[in-house]
Structures are given as structure tokens and as C-alpha cells.
Amino acid sequence: MLYSLHELAYASAAPFRIGAQLARDFWSSPFNPAADTAIGRTAFASAELFESVTRRYGKPAWGLEVVTINNRPVQTTEQVVWSSPWCKLVRFARHVGDLKRAGKPTSAPAVLIVAPLSGHYATLLRGTVEGFLQDHDVYVTDWSNARGVPMLEGRFDFFDYIDHVRTMLGVIGPRAHVVGVCQPGPPVLAACALMAEDEDPNRPASMTFMGSPIDARLSPTVTNQLAEEKPFTWFKSNMIHTVPWPYPGFGRRVYPGFVQLYSFMSMNEEKHTDAHWRYFQDLVSGDGDGAQKHEEFYDEYLSVLDLSEEFYLQTIDIVFQQHLLPRGLLEHRGRKVDLTKITDIGLMTVEGEKDDISGVGQTQAAHELCTSLTDERRVLYVQPEVGHYGVFNGRRFRDEIYPRVRDFIARNEALSAVPERPAAAA
């Protein structure tokens, strides 16, 4: 019912949104003599703000057709190298000629970046991908919006997620490197443990976890406390809704992206209100740079996807309520996940000092669990003065975090004696 009401509210606002678009175009027209007056700029800003907060935000584009490497432009091509109804494995192939001109080798360590399946699209990691493209052959998990997956495609749960990670590592090939950003930490760690126990030749050479709830009992945040305080039945009754017609996933039970978005925004309501007020003022004053930064952030932040009911509820149960992985009680399809079997997969954890989603200690807990690893394969790093998103995006990620991860991957690439791989560009 809530999902249908949400869609109705959006449709009902359409006439007003169209009116705002017309007003915006009128007051910004170079042929309008009043456009550059205080009244004109205020009217334009009001219309632009209304249109932006009532717009439907679709999946953003990656926008990485050209990246800068060694101060030289390098072209990239998006390639879907594997897919299921629930995920596409996207490779960003770097152009060989551009790499040579930039002074970079055409082959490079393969890195699978596992994007979070927690409400936002994988494009939230645009800055992360751009950073890793400097030195690596980059693959990214591009998760599907559950409302776009027909019911005939079946379920997708926590254990399917583990299987997907393992399958994608197999597609990339022997001894790649995996980076789990936020939510993927527990299922990626479980997949690595299973591959290690099987002596799978495609097990990764290293795993890096960034702001991940490996053990959510440590340094609990508001998000963790909510998950623990509410009974499991509360989440099933209040957070799960049915996808309405005409979406392809009509009838599927999901955790809607807009519900998660509103939840997160309500946690920082004053911050978001202030941001939109500054945006309005920037539009009135003609500060294009300030307005553009706001638009770039919220175009991404307000683009959300739905999670399948079973994946969301199992994540709440396994990761945030029962803490099965850190307690050594997680089983995957009747098989115990034994983290002590990880002996030759390097482990790096990255946390932000001011992370209010995955508190300091939750990610580095992986070191206490992977007891069979030697010190030369471990790195524990806490970045000062950054919050959750600063762990994988922004200036400090580029200047301080990424160089450490790059060096860690290079060291484990050497330790693993990786065989020759195909060139990293198409």
C-alpha cells in the first residue's frame, strides 16, 4: 500500500512539476529582461528547487569515458562481461594507446570492486572506480533494482549474494583482488573463506574492506542500534512493501529504496535542510559552482533502488541481530563458513575516524577472525577526520587511502605469484 501511495504522490505532483519547469525556463531565458533582477533570480531559484525535490531520479551514468592517469587523458569502455537477472559485472577497459602515452603498463592487477547493495546504485562509487583505474584492471558489481526484476526470475537472498561474488571472481580469473565497500563486507568475507577452503584457483590474492559491518557489535552506531532494538518482525511488518504495476517486478516484495532514503535523510534532517537552503541562495546569487556541487551530490544521493525482501531481512538477521559471521556460526547452504581457512589471501581494513554508519572497530574485526594470516599479509588503517563516505570517495580517499590500498594490492600480487593475465585494455 505504501509503495502505491508513494507512486500516486509522485504522479499527483506532475502538473506542479511541469509548471515549475516552465517557470524555471521563463525566468532563466536570456530574452526575459527581468531574468537578471532580484525578483527574477528568486523566482527561478524557487522553481528550480521545487523541480529538483519532486523529480524522479533514475540510475545515474558512470561518466567515466575519459579518466586522467599520470596527467594524461585515458579513454575507457564499459564492458558487461557477465550478468544475471540480479547483477551485471562491468569492466572498465582502458585504451592501450592512451595508457602507453600516459606511461602506464597495459597489463595491471585485476580488482573486483563489490558495490554495496543497500539502497544506492553502484555509481555511488564513481570516485572509487576512478581512483582504482589509475593502476588496475577494474571490475564493478552493478546490482539490479529489485523492482525491475520479474517475479519469474525467482528470489535473491544473502546466500545468493555470496554465490554471485564467488562466480564473478571466477569470471575474472585466478588471484584477482577484491574490494568490499560498506555492506558487502560480511558476504564477501564469507565467499573468500569458502573459496580458500576449497583451494579454488580463482580465490582472490587479497581482500580489502572499507567501512564494512564485519562485526556490528563493536562501536554501535544509530543504524546498528535501530537494527538491534527492533524485533525482527518489526522490519518485516514495517519495511517490506509490494512493487506496484507497471514495474517489471510487479508483485515482488521489496525493501523500497525510497524508504531507506527517507530513513537516512531523517537521521540528518537539519543537514539536508541547510544544504537545500544554501542551494537556493546559490541560485539566487548566481553562484554556479556551489549550485553545481549540490546538484552533483543530490543527483546521486537521491537515486535509489529496491532490495529484495529476502536479502534485506536476512542481512538484518545475520549481520545486525545474530552476528553469525563474527560468532563463527554462519552456514552457507548447510556448510560452515570457517574464516581460519583463509591463509593466502591478504587482508586490509579501512575505517573512517568519524564514520557514523560503520563505527571504528567493526571493519578491523576481520583481523581477529582471520587468525591464519601472517602479518605480512595484513594492513589495518583508520583514516583521521573522515566519515563513512570519505572512506571511499573524495580528496582524502584519493590522496591518503587509495595509495595505501594500491601498495597493499601490489605487495599481495607479488606474494601470490599471479600468472600472466590478459591486457587491461580493449
N, C-alpha and C positions, 0 to 999 in steps of 0.2 A: 504493500500500500504506500509506504513512504517513497519508494522509488517512483511510482506512478505520480504521486503528488509533486515530487521534485521536477519531473518532466513536464507536468502541467504548468507549474510555476514558470519554468523556462519558456514554454510556448506562450503563456499569457503575457510575458514581458516583451514578446517580439515586436508588437506595434510601437511600444515606447522606445525600444532599442533602435528601430528604424528611424523614428523621429529624432532620436539623439544623433544618429549618423548624419541625417540631413542637416541638422543644426550645426554639427561639427564642420561639415563641408561648407556650409554657408558662411560661418564665422571665420573660417580659415582661408576663404577664397581670396586670391590677390585682386579680384575685381570688386571686392567689397570695401568701400572706403572706410568703413567703421571697424574693419578687422583688426587693425593695429591700435585700437583705442583700449582703454582700461575695461570698458563695458564689453567690447568685442572679445578681448582675451579671456575675460571672466566667463562669458557665455560659452566660448569654445572649450575652456577647461572643464566647465560643468558638464557639457555634452560628452566630452571625451572620457571623463571619469565615469559617468553613468554607463556609457557603452562598454567600457573595459570591465566593470564589475558584473555586468549582466551577460557578457559574451560567453559562448561555449568554447572552451579551449580544447582543441584537438591535439593529437600527438605531434609534438614538435619535430622539426627536421634536425638531423645531426649537424648540418652546416660545416662539415669538415672536408670539403672538397679540396681545399688547399690548407696545409699547415706549414708553420715556419720551423725549419730544422737547421741549426747552425746558421741562423740569419738568412737562410735561403728558402724560397717557397717550394714546397714539395706537394705534388698532386696525390690525392688518394682516391680510391674507388671502393665503394661499399659492395661487398660480395656476400650473398647468403650462401654459406657452404653446407648448411644442414638446417632442417626445420621439422617441427612437429606442430600440431594444432596449438600448442601452448607456448612455443618459443621458436625464435629464429637465431641461429648462430651467425653473427655478422662479422666478417673480416674486413678490416680497413687496409687494403693493399696499397703500399706505397710505390710510386712510379720509379722504376730503376734509374732512368736517366737523371731525374731530379735528385735522387739520393746521391748519385756519384758527384753531381755538381755541388751538392751540399757537403761533400766529404765524408759520407757515411757508407758503411758496407751494405751491400744489397741483401745479405742474409743477417738475421738477428734472432735472439731468443723469442720463442713464441709465448705469448701471455694471454691467458683467458681471464678477462675481467667479468666476474659474475655480478651483475647489477642487482640491486635489491628489488624484490617483488613485494612491495609494501605500500603501494598507492601511486607512486610516480613512475613515469616511463623511464626506460634505460637512458634516454637523452639527458637525464639529470646529471649523468656522469660525463658530459661532454668535455669538461675541463680535465677530468681524469684520463680519458681516452687520448686527448690531445697531448697530455704530458707523456704518457707511455709510448706514443708514436715516435717520440724523439729517438728511441733506441730499441724498439721492439716490433715484432710482428704481432699486431693486436687483434684479438677476437673479443666480441662482447655478446652477452646473452641479452637478446631483445625479447622480453616477456610479452605475451599476448594479453590484451584486455579481455577478461573473462566474459564480459557481455557480448563480445564478438565471436565467441566460440559456441557453435551449435550444440545442443544437448546430445545429439548423436555421437559427438566426439568423446563422450564419457567424462569421467572425473579427473581431477588433478589435485593431488594431495602432497603432504610433506615428503612422503617417500618417493613419489613420482619426481619431485624436485631433485632428490638425491640421485635418482636414476638418470635424470636429464644431465646433471653435471658430469656424471661418470661417462655417459655417452658422448658428450661434447668433447671431453678430454680425449676420448678415443678417436674422434674425428680429427682433432688437431694432430695427434700422433705422440710418439714417445717423449717423455720427460719435458713437457711444456711446463709453464709456471702458471699458477692460478692466484688470482687476487679477488677476495671476497669483500665487498663493500657493504657494511652495516648488516642488514637482515641475513644475507647468505651464510654468515659465519658458521652456525651450527650444522646446516645440511652439507656445506662444502667440506667441513672438517670430517664429517661422518663419511662422505664419499671418498675422501683421501684415505681414511683408515681402512675402509673396505678394499680399496684398490691395493693398498700396501700389504694387507693380509693375504690377498690373492697373488701377490707379486706380479700384478698387472703391468706389462711393459709400458702401458700408457699412463701409469701413475705420474703425477707431476714431480718435477725436480724441487719445487718449492711452493709454499703456500703463504700468502700474506693476507692478514685480516685487519681491516680498518674500521674502527668504531663498531665492532660486532658484539652482540649479546651472547658470547660463548657461555658465560655463567652470569645470568641476570640477577643472581642473589647478591652480588657484590656491588657496592656503591649504588643502591637502587635510586632510580630517578622517578619523576612523577609518572612517567609512562609505565615503568616497572611496577610501581605501587598500585596503579589502577588495575593492571593485569592480575595482581596477586589478591587484591582486596575484594574484587568482584567474583562471585561464583561463576563457574564455567557456564552454567545455564543462563546467566545474565547475558553473556556475549552472544549465545545462540538466539536468545529471545529479542535482543535489542539491536544487534549489529548486522544481522543477516536479513537480506531482503531479496525479492524476486525480480529478475530482469523483465521489464515490460516489453510488449510489442512496440515498435517493429525491429528491435535489435535482433541480430542473428542468434544470440544466446537467449532468446525469449523463453522464460520459464526456468532458467537456471537460477539457483540460489547463490547469492554472492555477498561479499562484504564490499559495498559500493565505495568507489574512490572518493565521492563527494562527502561521505560520512567521515572518512578518515581525514580528509582535508579540513572539514569544519572542526573536527576534534583538535587537530594540531593548531589551527588558527585561533581557537578559543583559549588555548594554553598561553598564547602570546597576543591576546586581543589588542592590548594597548600599542604594542609594537607595530602591528599591521595597520591599525587606525592612523598612527602617526606617519607611517610610510605613505599611505594614500593622501593624507593631508599635505605632506611635502610634495607629492607628485602634483597635486592640484596647484600648489603655489609655484612649482617649477613651470607648469604650463602657463600660468598667468604671467609670470615674469619673463617667459621665453627662454628659460634655461634648458636648452635641448639636451645637453649631456646628462643632467640629472634625471630628466624625464625618460631618456632612453635607457639608462641603467635600471630604473624602476620597471619599465616595460619588459626588458630582457629577463629580469628576475621573475616577475609575476607571470609572464607568458609560460615559463617553465613550471613554476611552483603551482599554478592553478590548473595545470594539465594532469589529470589523474586517470587511473584505470581501476577496474574492479578486480577483486581477488575471489577465487572460487571458495565456496563455503568450507569445503573440507580442508583446503590448505590453510585458510585463516584460523579456523578453530583448532586444528592440530598444532599450529605454531603457538597459539596461546597456551594450549595444554602442555606440549612437550618442552617448549623453550622457557615460557614465563611462569608457569604454575608448578609443573612437576620437576623441571630442571633435569630431565633424564640424561642428557649427554654428560654434563659435569659430574653427575652422580654415578656414572658408569652403568646406567640402566636402559639406555636406548637400544632398541632392537629394530633392525631393518628387515622386514619380511621374514620374521622368525629367526633372525641371525643377530647375535650381539655385536654391537659396534665397539671394538676394542682399540682405543687410541694408543695403547702401548705397542701396537704392531707397526706404528709409524717409526721407521728407523733411518730412512734415507731421503726424507722429504723435508727440506729446510722450512723453518717456521719463523715468520716475522709478524709481530703485532704492532699496530699503530693506534694510538689513542690521542684524543684531544683533552687538554687540561680542563677545559670548560664545557665538555660535552654534557648536555642535559638530556640526551636520549639514551646513550650507552655510557654509563659512568665509568670513570677510570678504574680499572681493575677487571671489568667484565671481559674485555678482549684478551688481556695478558694472561687470563686464567688458562688459556690454551697451553702455556708453557708448563704449568703444574700438571696438566693432564697428559701431555705427550712426554712421558718420562724416559723413553728410549732414545731420544735425540741427544747428540753430543752438543757441547757448547758452540762448536764452530758452525753449526747449522742453525743457530738461534740468534734473533735480534729482538729486543724489547725496546720500544721507543714511545715516549709520551711527548707530544708537541705542546710547548707552552703557548698560552694565550690564544687557543683556538677552540671553537665549539665543534658540534657534530659535523656540519658541512665543511668546515675548514680543514677537516682531516683529509678530504679527497678533492677539494676544489679551492681555487683562489691562490693568492700570492704565496702564502706560507707553504701550501702544498707544492707549488712549482719550485720554490727556492730552497726549502728545507726538508720536506718529507720525501718528495719524489727522488731526489739524488740518493737518499739513503736506501730506498726500495730498489732503485736501479743497481746500486752496488751490491746489495744483498742477492738480487737475482743473478748478477754476473758471477758472484762467488759460487752460488749453488749450481749454476750452469757448468762451471769448471769441475766442481766436485762430482757431478753426475755423469761426466764423460758422454755428453749428448752426441749422438750420431749426426751425420750431415742431414740438414733439413732443406726443403725447397727454398728458393729465394723468397724474400719477404715482400716482393712486389710483383704486380701483374704486368 
